[in-house]
């Protein structure tokens, strides 16, 4: 009983300490001084940075076009595979129907053979 009370007490103390720490949940740019001043404007980048960004934008556009090209190739492959799947599925259904038909023919032939065997047995009984 003492262990349970001690464990619950420690849990309560540690949990209140965790909730009391307000720094864990405040954003980095939070201003809690109460000032309603506007944030400072961002620093304008230098010309070198702008040219680097322009070059980077070109690379990004190139990467996007390559991704679009790859996506269209994959879609074409998907269409080809779907076509093959449809063909195989049609063949499967045809073979399945043919198999069912052959199974019915086998059953009917076996039934006829059994009926002939029974008829022969009845004839033999009548002869004796």
Buried (B, 14 or more C-beta within 10 A) or exposed (E): EEEEEEEEEEEEEEEEEEEEEEEEEEEEEEEEEEEEEEEEEEEEEEEEEEEEEEEEEEEEEEEEEEEEEEEEEEEEEEEEEEEEEEEEEEEEEEEEEEEEEEEEEEEEEEEEEEEEEEEEEEEEEEEE
